[in-house]
Amino acid sequence: MTASATETSGDTEAERPAPGPAPGRINRLAGATGPVGVPGPDPASGLPSLRDFLGAEESRLRDLLAFGMAVQAGKPPGPDGVESLRRKAEADLHAYAFRLLHNQVEEIRRQAVAEQLDRFPRPLGFPGAVLANLAALALGAALVAVTLALDPTIPSRLAELLARLSGGA
């Protein structure tokens, strides 16, 4: 007496509903331009119809956003509701476009700075700085050695000058 999964749940393969969104969801979102064979919104539900929101082709995005806002609210818009939702949708679209433009300008600035920095030679690292200081010290020592070889009286004259400056003699 083994039972299969379809027998324990009480459903058979033929009785199971087809996968996909619930019919009520399709009805609310499909509106007047929904798929063929799918009815529009149920007038008794009080939800807005897409054809109430659609206007000229150049304002289609604004109208679709306003319709989405109305559906999200879940209640029918008031007497001035469609126009107020259109104004709010237009304001939201303008704000979004401004943010997007601002972010793109920032990205272009970053790229320009990176390109400008790539044009400069790489800065001297720590090992290079140490070697440059050692070379400067060696060059200074060589210059002192050459100067002393040319005039050996320089150290005694410097000592006398230092004594006079300090007020000693």
Secondary structure, DSSP 4 states (H G I P E B T S, - for coil): ----HHHHHS--TTTSPPSSS-HHHHHHHHGGGS-TT-----GGGTPPPHHHH---GGGHHHHHHHHHHHHHHTS---TTHHHHHHHHHHHHHHHHHHHHHHHHHHHHHHHHHHHHHHHSPPPP-HHHHHHHHHHHHHHHHHHHHHHHHH-TTHHHHHHHHHHHHTT--
